[in-house]
Structure formats: C-alpha cells, structure tokens
Amino acid sequence: PESLYDLYIIPNNCTDGTAEAARRAGAKVMVCTVPVRTKGQVLKWAFQQLEPMAYDAYCIFDADNLVDPNFLARMNDAFCAGARLAKGLQKASNPDETWITGCYDLYVENFNLLYSRPRGRLGLSAKLIGTGFAVSRSLLNEAGGFTTVTLTEDTEFAVQCALLGEKVWWVPEAVTYDEEPLSFRVSMVQRRRWSSGVMQTFQVYLPRLLKAIFTGGRPLLCFDITMLIAGPAMQVLGLIPGVYVLWQTIAAGNWLALGISVVSFWVGMMATALF
C-alpha cells in the first residue's frame, strides 16, 4: 500500500529538470548538503539522513528506470522469506533504439539467465547491479552503513555483504527496466568505469576474501564473488599470450596457426565463462 512506502529522489550533480519533475510528481527530493562525486557517496549520505526514520528496507533505482508495479510486493515476499539483500530482474527499456542498446539487452539477459538464475538456485549471490535492488536497514547497520570507496559501489557492497556471510537473493519477479546508452562512445566510458571500479574492489578486498575462503563461514560464497571481481584482471592477463601468439604467427607467416589460435582462444574464454 502507498501508505507503507515513500519515494525519494537524490539529484547527483544534475543539470536537467530531474528534481523539479520529481517534486511535481509527488516525490520527496533530498539535496546533498556535502560535496559528492560518486553514486556511492550519494547513497552513503542519503542512508545517514534516512536512518532516524527507521524504514525496514530500501529499494534503489536510477532516475531513468521504469519499475514494474509489482516490484515492491515481490521484494516484500523475498524479505518476508528471510532476504536482507535482493536483486530483481533487469531488462533494457530501449533494446531496439540502436545496436548498442541491443547489445546491452543481450548482456543483461545473459546475466539474468546464466549468472543470477543458477546462483539463485545454488544459494549463492546474484549479480548486484546498482539499480533495481533492495537492502534491509538491519544489514546496512551491520555493515557499518553504505561505506564504499570504489567506482563500482554495487559490486563493492556485494563483496562487503559476502564477507558478512550475506548473499544477494535472486528475485526475478521484481522487474526493472533500465535505459541503456545509445552510442559506442558513451558505452566505452561506462564500461571503462565498471572495469576500473571492479579492479579497485579486487585490490582492496582480495586479502580479506582469501582469508574468508579458508577460514570464514561461507567459503563458497566468498570464492564465487572473488572469481567475479577477478574478471577484468584475468582479461588483461589473458591478452598477453594472445598478443604473443599473434606476433609470432604473423612473423612466421603461418596463417593456419593464427586461425587455430584465435578459435582456441575464443573457445577457451567461452568455456571459462560457462564454468
């Protein structure tokens, strides 16, 4: 029921009419009173302001999202079943607009099907993408608030929760539609930020994760998320033998070897991803 939830908009260095549009639509607007540069800093400040109001849980969305009318009800079901951190099904709201948005649609559909769905069944963490997720006030307090320091606050928070033994529940009935970038340039900027942020998370949390894998209470949960945040670093390392083979085959003029190397390199990456 509408009496049991409130809607807040927290503008982060906006240059458009987001705040005014939100007020006209009946939302409450929270304007940051401290300097902020990242989404993580905005959320940290917002949760600190909202803490005295003693909400049971928070749902986080980006301002350009479309949210299914049943989202809160399905998340409520999950929290009544014991969830304290949950991710809903994410789809692209504009998959047919450009070929870039089409690629993003394939990306999120693959994550839904091949990453979050099987992990939900195995009792592991779904992928915590930074929109369309819910977190309980009790878990936030247990984690010491939303204290992230990297460019990917969502991945970092998921790692913090894994270290606490808390998984990300998968709630595919709670659907969010996310507006994807239209151009390759904007996509590159976004994906560079993602990769940089995940590598930052890997550097900051790897020692604690390794310790938790061997001495903690949820070793498989910590191992799985360690493999996730190791991805960008492994991609960079994987380029080294690929570039070496390419250089050697071109120098020798052995194009058959080059073809076999490219195919085997691709098959190897796919096999690793499926594993």
C-alpha positions in Angstrom: 0.0 0.0 0.0 1.1 3.5 -0.8 0.9 4.4 2.9 3.8 2.0 3.7 6.5 3.4 1.4 8.0 6.7 0.5 9.7 7.8 -2.7 12.9 9.9 -2.6 14.9 11.5 -5.5 18.5 12.4 -4.7 19.9 14.5 -7.5 23.6 13.9 -8.1 25.1 16.9 -9.9 22.1 17.1 -12.2 22.0 19.7 -15.0 18.4 18.9 -16.1 15.0 19.1 -14.6 15.0 15.9 -12.6 14.4 17.5 -9.2 11.5 19.7 -10.4 9.9 16.9 -12.3 10.1 14.6 -9.2 8.5 17.3 -7.0 5.7 17.7 -9.4 5.1 14.0 -9.4 4.9 13.9 -5.7 8.3 12.5 -4.7 10.4 13.9 -1.9 13.7 15.5 -3.1 16.8 15.2 -1.0 19.6 17.6 -2.0 23.0 16.6 -0.8 24.5 19.1 1.7 28.0 17.7 1.3 30.3 17.5 -1.8 29.7 14.3 -3.7 31.4 12.8 -6.8 30.2 9.2 -6.9 26.9 7.4 -6.5 28.4 5.6 -3.5 28.9 8.9 -1.7 25.4 10.0 -2.5 23.9 6.8 -1.1 26.1 6.9 2.0 24.8 10.5 2.7 21.2 9.6 1.9 21.1 6.5 4.2 22.6 8.6 7.0 19.7 11.1 6.6 17.1 8.4 6.4 18.3 6.2 9.3 16.3 8.1 12.1 13.1 7.4 10.1 13.6 3.6 10.8 12.5 2.2 7.4 12.5 -1.6 7.3 14.3 -1.6 3.9 15.4 0.5 1.0 15.0 -0.1 -2.8 17.5 1.7 -5.0 16.8 2.7 -8.6 18.4 5.0 -11.2 16.3 8.0 -12.1 15.7 6.9 -15.7 14.4 3.5 -14.7 10.9 2.1 -15.3 9.7 -0.1 -12.4 7.2 -2.9 -12.7 4.1 -2.1 -10.5 4.6 -5.4 -8.6 8.3 -4.7 -7.8 7.7 -3.8 -4.1 5.3 -6.6 -3.5 7.7 -9.3 -4.8 10.6 -7.8 -2.9 8.4 -7.8 0.2 7.8 -11.5 -0.4 11.5 -12.2 -0.5 12.2 -10.2 2.7 9.4 -12.0 4.5 11.1 -15.2 3.4 14.4 -14.1 5.0 16.2 -12.0 2.5 18.2 -9.0 3.6 19.7 -8.1 0.2 18.0 -8.9 -3.1 18.3 -8.1 -6.8 15.4 -8.1 -9.2 15.3 -9.0 -12.9 16.8 -6.2 -15.0 15.8 -5.5 -18.6 16.7 -2.8 -21.2 13.9 -0.3 -21.7 15.2 0.7 -25.1 16.6 -2.5 -26.7 15.6 -1.6 -30.3 16.8 2.0 -30.3 20.4 1.4 -31.5 22.7 -1.6 -32.0 24.5 -0.6 -28.8 21.3 -0.8 -26.7 20.6 -4.1 -28.4 24.0 -5.4 -27.2 23.2 -4.2 -23.6 19.9 -6.0 -23.7 21.8 -9.2 -24.7 24.3 -8.5 -21.9 21.6 -8.2 -19.1 19.6 -11.1 -20.4 22.7 -13.3 -20.3 23.5 -12.2 -16.8 19.9 -13.0 -15.7 19.9 -16.4 -17.4 23.5 -17.6 -16.9 24.7 -15.9 -13.8 21.9 -14.9 -11.4 19.4 -17.7 -12.1 21.7 -20.6 -11.4 23.3 -18.9 -8.4 19.8 -18.3 -7.0 19.1 -22.0 -7.2 22.5 -22.9 -5.6 22.2 -20.5 -2.7 24.9 -18.2 -4.0 24.8 -14.4 -4.7 23.0 -13.0 -7.7 24.8 -10.2 -9.6 24.2 -6.9 -7.7 23.9 -4.4 -10.5 23.5 -0.9 -8.9 19.8 -0.5 -9.7 16.7 -2.5 -9.0 17.9 -3.9 -5.7 16.7 -3.9 -2.1 18.6 -3.9 1.2 17.3 -4.1 4.7 18.1 -1.4 7.3 19.4 -4.1 9.7 22.0 -5.3 7.1 23.1 -1.7 6.4 23.7 -1.1 10.1 25.5 -4.4 10.4 27.8 -3.4 7.5 28.5 -0.1 9.2 26.4 1.9 6.6 27.0 2.2 2.9 30.7 2.9 3.1 32.0 2.2 -0.4 35.2 3.8 -1.8 35.4 2.4 -5.3 33.8 3.5 -8.6 31.6 0.4 -8.5 29.6 0.8 -5.3 27.3 -2.1 -6.1 30.0 -4.7 -6.6 31.9 -3.4 -3.5 28.8 -3.6 -1.3 28.1 -7.1 -2.5 31.6 -8.1 -1.5 31.2 -6.4 1.9 28.0 -8.5 2.4 29.6 -11.7 1.3 32.3 -11.1 3.9 29.4 -10.9 6.4 28.1 -14.1 5.1 25.1 -12.5 3.4 24.1 -13.5 -0.1 22.3 -11.4 -2.8 18.9 -13.1 -3.2 17.6 -13.5 -6.8 14.0 -12.2 -7.2 13.2 -12.5 -10.9 9.5 -11.5 -10.4 10.7 -8.0 -9.3 11.4 -6.3 -12.7 13.2 -3.1 -13.5 13.7 -1.6 -17.0 17.0 0.4 -17.4 17.7 2.9 -20.1 20.9 1.9 -21.9 23.5 4.2 -23.6 22.8 5.0 -27.3 26.3 5.5 -28.6 29.5 3.4 -28.6 31.5 6.4 -27.0 29.2 6.6 -24.0 29.2 2.9 -23.7 33.0 2.8 -23.6 33.1 5.5 -20.9 30.6 3.5 -18.8 32.4 0.1 -19.3 35.8 1.6 -18.5 34.3 2.9 -15.2 32.9 -0.5 -14.5 36.2 -2.3 -15.2 38.2 0.2 -13.2 35.9 0.0 -10.3 35.9 -3.8 -10.2 39.7 -3.8 -10.4 39.7 -1.4 -7.5 37.4 -3.7 -5.5 39.7 -6.6 -6.3 42.8 -4.8 -5.0 41.1 -3.6 -1.8 39.2 -6.7 -0.8 41.3 -9.7 -2.2 43.2 -10.3 1.1 40.1 -10.4 3.2 38.2 -12.6 0.7 41.1 -15.1 0.6 41.1 -15.3 4.3 37.3 -15.8 4.4 37.5 -18.5 1.8 39.8 -20.6 4.0 38.6 -19.6 7.5 35.1 -18.0 7.1 31.7 -19.5 7.5 30.6 -19.1 3.8 33.7 -20.1 1.8 31.8 -20.9 -1.4 30.0 -17.6 -1.4 33.3 -15.7 -0.9 35.1 -17.8 -3.6 32.3 -17.2 -6.1 32.4 -13.4 -5.7 36.2 -13.4 -5.8 36.0 -15.1 -9.2 33.6 -12.3 -10.3 35.8 -9.4 -9.3 38.9 -11.1 -10.7 37.4 -10.9 -14.2 38.9 -7.7 -15.5 42.4 -8.6 -14.2 42.1 -12.0 -15.9 41.0 -10.5 -19.1 44.1 -8.2 -19.2 46.4 -11.1 -18.3 44.7 -13.3 -21.0 45.7 -10.7 -23.7 49.4 -11.4 -23.1 49.6 -14.9 -24.6 47.1 -13.9 -27.3 49.2 -10.9 -28.4 52.4 -13.1 -28.3 50.9 -15.8 -30.4 49.6 -13.2 -32.9 53.0 -11.6 -33.2 54.8 -15.0 -33.7 52.3 -16.3 -36.3 52.4 -13.0 -38.3 56.3 -13.0 -38.1 56.3 -16.6 -39.4 53.6 -16.1 -41.9 51.7 -19.1 -40.5 48.1 -18.1 -41.1 46.7 -21.5 -40.3 48.3 -21.4 -36.9 46.9 -17.9 -36.4 43.4 -19.1 -37.2 43.6 -22.1 -34.9 45.0 -19.8 -32.1 42.1 -17.3 -32.5 39.5 -20.0 -32.4 41.0 -21.8 -29.5 41.4 -18.6 -27.6 37.7 -17.8 -28.1 36.6 -21.3 -27.2 38.8 -21.1 -24.0 37.2 -17.9 -22.9 33.7 -19.3 -23.5 34.5 -22.4 -21.6 35.9 -20.4 -18.7 32.8 -18.1 -18.7 30.5 -21.1 -18.7 32.5 -22.7 -15.8 
